[in-house]
Amino acid sequence: MVKRLISANASDISGFSTEELKQSIKASEGRTVLSENVVVHMPALVQDITNAEMASAFGADMILLNALDVIEPDIQGLYNEEYKGTGNAVQDLKHLVGRPIGVNLEPVDDKAKMAEVKLDISSGRKATKETFEQAKKLGFDFVCLTGNPATGVTNEHILEVVKIGKTHFDGLIIAGKMHGSGVDEPVVNLEAIKQFVEAGADIILVPAVGTVWGVSEDEVREAVQVAHRSGALVMSAIGTSQEGSDEATIREIAIKNKTLGVDIQHIGDAGYGGLAPVENIYAMSKAIRGQRHTVSRISRSINR
């Protein structure tokens, strides 16, 4: 048996195997909060504290780093005159927050038919054999295979890189779309979800209901059922800048998607300095698990 993630200490988390981490999320029964942070911007609230540390302080159980180049990793706000660390930015951040940490790798499809002007990103941010190997070397607990706006990520190419990831990375693999990524195709595709799971994806990513134009509760509910039947978990994502909405909107989204059976609730990075407003992270946490578990998470010492 393994401790559920919402009650786990840093020492428990650091000792989890990949399968134990997945089980700890499942055991938390839909009450896990993941905060996505942009690492290339200097934190806006407090410059010598990382976005990941602030997100953790307001209730995040998991941290996802966005816009990180795994070949040349740089996390703004991590190092300063007082803290030099070891030189491995990912391990140093894990030491400071005591949470599972993952990275976005983007399955950019060069053949994709774009609905908007395509954004060019560095090779260290794309999902390839080399970046999976580097993510493993850096010590990431999970990789999220999805696309930022206008990057040209397709479901077809996500499937291809899930297979690559299962060979070259030993952490959890999250796969799916939180929005269109600039490509004109269905964001929730049940056949693609089945293929992702068959290829080895541990967690399926879907848009949170209420965030993507036209995505219905029925679609997300069915996606959850398909994934769960095959042993995969599901993460709903607020990836449309609505993470910067008012607290009431965040609470409504959170309760609605918990009702649909998702295992992890993601809150995006659209806020000052690449972090959702901290009060919205707290509001999501309190909405899906109440004050007791929220206070438990934010109060646990990283030295436990």
NORJO-V170887 format. One record per residue. N is the residue number from 0. PSI is psi in degrees with one decimal (* if undefined). OMEGA is omega in whole degrees, 0 to 359 (NA if undefined). NEAR is the number of other ideal C-beta (glycine too) atoms within 12 Angstrom. Layout:
((N & PSI & OMEGA & NEAR) (N & PSI & OMEGA & NEAR))
This chain:
((0 & 154.1 & 182 & 8) (1 & 149.0 & 177 & 22) (2 & 142.8 & 174 & 25) (3 & 147.0 & 188 & 30) (4 & -36.4 & 183 & 42) (5 & -13.2 & 180 & 39) (6 & 6.5 & 187 & 26) (7 & 141.8 & 173 & 33) (8 & 166.0 & 179 & 24) (9 & -37.5 & 180 & 26) (10 & -34.1 & 175 & 16) (11 & -47.7 & 184 & 25) (12 & -41.7 & 182 & 35) (13 & -21.3 & 180 & 24) (14 & -3.8 & 180 & 18) (15 & 136.1 & 165 & 31) (16 & 172.3 & 178 & 18) (17 & -45.1 & 180 & 27) (18 & -35.6 & 178 & 17) (19 & -37.6 & 177 & 25) (20 & -43.9 & 178 & 40) (21 & -42.9 & 180 & 33) (22 & -36.3 & 180 & 24) (23 & -33.3 & 176 & 36) (24 & -46.3 & 180 & 41) (25 & -41.3 & 182 & 30) (26 & -17.4 & 179 & 23) (27 & -6.3 & 169 & 34) (28 & 55.5 & 173 & 22) (29 & 16.7 & 184 & 33) (30 & 21.0 & 181 & 36) (31 & 132.0 & 181 & 45) (32 & 128.7 & 176 & 51) (33 & 128.5 & 177 & 55) (34 & 126.9 & 175 & 50) (35 & 132.6 & 182 & 45) (36 & 136.9 & 170 & 52) (37 & 130.4 & 185 & 37) (38 & -11.1 & 186 & 37) (39 & -7.7 & 176 & 28) (40 & 142.4 & 174 & 26) (41 & 130.7 & 178 & 23) (42 & 136.8 & 187 & 30) (43 & -31.7 & 184 & 23) (44 & -52.2 & 179 & 26) (45 & 114.8 & 191 & 19) (46 & -24.8 & 182 & 18) (47 & 19.3 & 174 & 18) (48 & 130.0 & 183 & 30) (49 & 158.3 & 174 & 45) (50 & -37.0 & 180 & 48) (51 & -41.0 & 178 & 47) (52 & -40.0 & 179 & 34) (53 & -42.2 & 178 & 36) (54 & -41.1 & 179 & 51) (55 & -39.3 & 181 & 39) (56 & -20.6 & 181 & 32) (57 & 13.6 & 169 & 35) (58 & 0.2 & 180 & 43) (59 & 135.3 & 176 & 43) (60 & -25.5 & 182 & 49) (61 & 151.2 & 181 & 51) (62 & 130.2 & 177 & 48) (63 & 122.3 & 181 & 49) (64 & 126.8 & 180 & 48) (65 & 146.7 & 178 & 42) (66 & 18.8 & 176 & 31) (67 & 128.7 & 173 & 47) (68 & 111.6 & 186 & 28) (69 & -16.8 & 176 & 38) (70 & -37.6 & 178 & 22) (71 & 71.4 & 187 & 17) (72 & 130.9 & 178 & 34) (73 & 123.4 & 180 & 24) (74 & 110.2 & 183 & 42) (75 & 137.7 & 179 & 30) (76 & -6.1 & 185 & 32) (77 & -48.9 & 185 & 38) (78 & 144.1 & 176 & 23) (79 & -170.3 & 183 & 18) (80 & -32.2 & 182 & 6) (81 & -29.5 & 183 & 9) (82 & 115.7 & 181 & 20) (83 & -26.3 & 179 & 12) (84 & -162.0 & 183 & 20) (85 & -14.3 & 186 & 17) (86 & -17.3 & 173 & 13) (87 & 101.3 & 188 & 22) (88 & -38.6 & 183 & 33) (89 & -46.4 & 179 & 39) (90 & -37.6 & 178 & 22) (91 & -40.8 & 179 & 26) (92 & -40.8 & 177 & 43) (93 & -37.4 & 177 & 34) (94 & -37.9 & 183 & 26) (95 & -32.9 & 185 & 32) (96 & -23.4 & 180 & 39) (97 & 31.1 & 182 & 34) (98 & 157.6 & 170 & 45) (99 & 136.4 & 182 & 47) (100 & 134.4 & 178 & 52) (101 & 178.3 & 182 & 47) (102 & 144.9 & 171 & 51) (103 & 127.3 & 167 & 48) (104 & 132.0 & 192 & 53) (105 & 118.5 & 180 & 44) (106 & 71.6 & 184 & 46) (107 & 125.2 & 180 & 37) (108 & 109.2 & 182 & 28) (109 & -15.2 & 180 & 17) (110 & 1.7 & 186 & 14) (111 & 139.8 & 172 & 28) (112 & 113.9 & 188 & 17) (113 & 141.7 & 175 & 24) (114 & -4.0 & 179 & 18) (115 & 173.3 & 180 & 17) (116 & 130.0 & 185 & 11) (117 & 138.7 & 178 & 24) (118 & 132.8 & 178 & 22) (119 & 130.6 & 179 & 15) (120 & 161.6 & 183 & 29) (121 & 157.7 & 180 & 22) (122 & -26.6 & 179 & 19) (123 & -5.1 & 177 & 27) (124 & -10.1 & 182 & 39) (125 & 151.1 & 180 & 36) (126 & 106.3 & 180 & 43) (127 & 170.8 & 176 & 29) (128 & -44.1 & 184 & 21) (129 & -40.3 & 182 & 23) (130 & -32.3 & 173 & 37) (131 & -44.6 & 179 & 34) (132 & -38.3 & 179 & 23) (133 & -38.3 & 177 & 30) (134 & -39.1 & 177 & 42) (135 & -43.8 & 180 & 27) (136 & -38.8 & 181 & 21) (137 & -19.5 & 177 & 35) (138 & 24.6 & 178 & 28) (139 & 143.8 & 179 & 41) (140 & -26.4 & 179 & 45) (141 & 159.0 & 175 & 43) (142 & 137.6 & 178 & 50) (143 & 118.5 & 181 & 52) (144 & 96.2 & 180 & 54) (145 & -174.1 & 183 & 49) (146 & 139.6 & 169 & 43) (147 & 165.6 & 179 & 37) (148 & 137.2 & 173 & 30) (149 & 22.7 & 180 & 22) (150 & -12.1 & 176 & 39) (151 & 43.5 & 178 & 33) (152 & 129.7 & 180 & 46) (153 & 156.2 & 176 & 36) (154 & -36.5 & 179 & 37) (155 & -42.9 & 182 & 26) (156 & -29.5 & 173 & 35) (157 & -45.2 & 180 & 46) (158 & -43.8 & 180 & 32) (159 & -43.2 & 185 & 27) (160 & -20.9 & 171 & 41) (161 & -43.4 & 180 & 41) (162 & -39.8 & 177 & 25) (163 & -42.9 & 181 & 29) (164 & -38.6 & 180 & 40) (165 & -22.3 & 180 & 28) (166 & -32.2 & 190 & 18) (167 & 3.8 & 179 & 25) (168 & 140.8 & 185 & 40) (169 & 8.8 & 176 & 24) (170 & -173.4 & 178 & 36) (171 & 147.0 & 177 & 46) (172 & 120.8 & 174 & 47) (173 & 134.4 & 184 & 52) (174 & 136.6 & 177 & 50) (175 & -166.7 & 183 & 52) (176 & 139.4 & 173 & 46) (177 & -11.6 & 174 & 48) (178 & -170.5 & 188 & 38) (179 & -19.4 & 183 & 35) (180 & 24.2 & 178 & 41) (181 & 2.6 & 183 & 28) (182 & 136.9 & 182 & 33) (183 & 82.7 & 175 & 14) (184 & 159.9 & 180 & 26) (185 & 135.1 & 180 & 25) (186 & -40.4 & 175 & 41) (187 & 113.4 & 184 & 40) (188 & 107.4 & 186 & 30) (189 & -37.3 & 179 & 27) (190 & -41.0 & 177 & 18) (191 & -40.1 & 179 & 35) (192 & -44.9 & 178 & 38) (193 & -42.5 & 181 & 24) (194 & -39.5 & 178 & 27) (195 & -45.9 & 182 & 44) (196 & -43.2 & 179 & 33) (197 & -32.9 & 180 & 21) (198 & -11.5 & 175 & 28) (199 & 5.4 & 178 & 31) (200 & 134.6 & 180 & 42) (201 & -31.5 & 184 & 41) (202 & 131.1 & 178 & 49) (203 & 135.4 & 180 & 52) (204 & 128.3 & 175 & 57) (205 & 157.2 & 175 & 51) (206 & 141.7 & 171 & 42) (207 & 136.6 & 176 & 48) (208 & 133.0 & 183 & 36) (209 & -0.3 & 182 & 30) (210 & -31.6 & 183 & 38) (211 & 129.4 & 180 & 30) (212 & 116.5 & 172 & 14) (213 & -6.0 & 179 & 17) (214 & 120.8 & 188 & 33) (215 & 164.7 & 175 & 20) (216 & -39.3 & 181 & 24) (217 & -40.2 & 180 & 15) (218 & -45.9 & 181 & 25) (219 & -40.6 & 178 & 40) (220 & -44.2 & 181 & 26) (221 & -38.7 & 177 & 25) (222 & -41.4 & 178 & 44) (223 & -44.9 & 182 & 37) (224 & -42.1 & 179 & 22) (225 & -46.6 & 181 & 30) (226 & -46.3 & 182 & 40) (227 & -36.9 & 179 & 23) (228 & -27.5 & 182 & 17) (229 & 5.7 & 177 & 24) (230 & 5.6 & 178 & 20) (231 & 157.4 & 173 & 38) (232 & 174.0 & 181 & 44) (233 & 137.3 & 174 & 45) (234 & 125.1 & 172 & 51) (235 & 145.4 & 188 & 52) (236 & 134.2 & 168 & 49) (237 & 93.8 & 185 & 47) (238 & 23.5 & 186 & 42) (239 & 25.9 & 182 & 31) (240 & 1.6 & 176 & 23) (241 & -8.6 & 171 & 35) (242 & -17.5 & 177 & 43) (243 & 10.4 & 178 & 26) (244 & -176.3 & 177 & 28) (245 & 163.5 & 184 & 15) (246 & -36.0 & 180 & 25) (247 & -39.3 & 178 & 16) (248 & -43.4 & 179 & 26) (249 & -43.9 & 180 & 39) (250 & -40.7 & 179 & 27) (251 & -45.3 & 178 & 25) (252 & -43.5 & 184 & 41) (253 & -48.6 & 181 & 44) (254 & -41.0 & 181 & 27) (255 & -43.1 & 183 & 29) (256 & -28.2 & 171 & 41) (257 & -39.9 & 178 & 33) (258 & -32.8 & 181 & 22) (259 & -8.8 & 172 & 34) (260 & 14.8 & 179 & 30) (261 & 152.4 & 184 & 46) (262 & -31.6 & 181 & 43) (263 & 139.3 & 173 & 53) (264 & 119.5 & 181 & 55) (265 & 137.5 & 172 & 51) (266 & 127.7 & 192 & 55) (267 & -167.0 & 192 & 45) (268 & 9.9 & 185 & 46) (269 & 88.8 & 177 & 31) (270 & -172.0 & 180 & 33) (271 & 124.8 & 175 & 24) (272 & 20.6 & 176 & 28) (273 & 29.2 & 179 & 36) (274 & 137.4 & 174 & 44) (275 & 150.9 & 175 & 46) (276 & 128.6 & 187 & 34) (277 & -31.0 & 179 & 35) (278 & -24.6 & 178 & 28) (279 & -33.7 & 173 & 40) (280 & -44.6 & 179 & 46) (281 & -42.1 & 180 & 32) (282 & -41.9 & 177 & 33) (283 & -47.1 & 181 & 48) (284 & -49.7 & 183 & 43) (285 & -33.9 & 181 & 28) (286 & -41.3 & 187 & 32) (287 & -8.8 & 180 & 40) (288 & 2.1 & 175 & 32) (289 & 174.0 & 185 & 18) (290 & -40.6 & 186 & 17) (291 & -51.6 & 182 & 15) (292 & -29.0 & 177 & 28) (293 & -47.2 & 179 & 29) (294 & -36.9 & 176 & 19) (295 & -44.4 & 182 & 26) (296 & -46.2 & 186 & 43) (297 & -16.5 & 184 & 31) (298 & -13.7 & 185 & 18) (299 & 126.0 & 180 & 28) (300 & 141.3 & 176 & 14) (301 & -8.2 & 178 & 25) (302 & -2.0 & 178 & 11) (303 & * & NA & 16))
